[in-house]
Amino acid sequence: MFSTNEFPEPSLLEDYRSGIKGSGFSPDEFELKQQRTQPTGMLYDPLAGNVTVVCKVTGVEKIYELSSGTSWPVEFLHDLHGGFFGRKA
């Protein structure tokens, strides 16, 4: 799990954590992996990269785009509440 200081957008990390409430999961049951990338031929984006979310309980993982103007936690929560990462018993 990232600490708030390691993550480029702490407010997005808090959105991710608070959105898990009511899902049957806890933030501790997920692992976040961040990879910084810079697409060629594009303007510099200090946030460019991706975030991989891994559910430790089910083993399911998904990669979300990380860039200025995107809100990966919204996409993650849509997937979580839609059952993509599985359902807690």
Summary of the structure (lengths in Angstrom):
residues: 89
radius of gyration: 13.3
end to end distance: 23.3
largest distance: 46.7
contacts: 208
relative contact order: 0.21
helix: 27%
strand: 22%
